[in-house]
Amino acid sequence: MDSGEGAPFELGTDGPSAILVGADDSTTSVRAGWYALGLARRQRARLIAVFVGPIATVGAAGPGGAALAVAKDEAFHAAARDMRERAEAAGAEFGIPVTFIARRGEPFAEICRVADEVRADAIVVGASAKAGHRFVGSLAVRLVRAGKWPVTVVP
């Protein structure tokens, strides 16, 4: 313990200052978003919501392949726009600055990339409801194994 020299302890400054939350519109993701908002409010932290959609690919070079890719692209942008609006509205309600980032790619890789870019101190994600993740590993398990950030998994 210090004898009074150096920087004094300030209430509320010992936790994360940048919290990243994964957003995908699933029930557990929505719960994770609300949890992260409350955590950010209590810690006076900024919140970064990240939505990762699949990479738009043109399937087999056949009739309708390009139209399918355009439809998937439009669906991605519509989902991102809707989640951005809801995240910003919730942030305004809580008095928390929310940055919304939409990316395309593999969720684990993109969340790690964004967490590094924004210098996230903590990550909050919803638990996966997919049965196969018990064998392959869910996003949450992969983030924990990465060992770079504290990870909170919301059921």
Secondary structure, 3 states (H helix, E strand, C coil): CCCCCCCCCCCCCCCCCEEEEEECCCHHHHHHHHHHHHHHHHHCCEEEEEEEECCCCCCCCCCCHHHHHHHHHHHHHHHHHHHHHHHHHHHHHHCCCEEEEEEECCHHHHHHHHHHHHCCCEEEEECCCCCCHHHHCCHHHHHHHHCCCCEEEEC
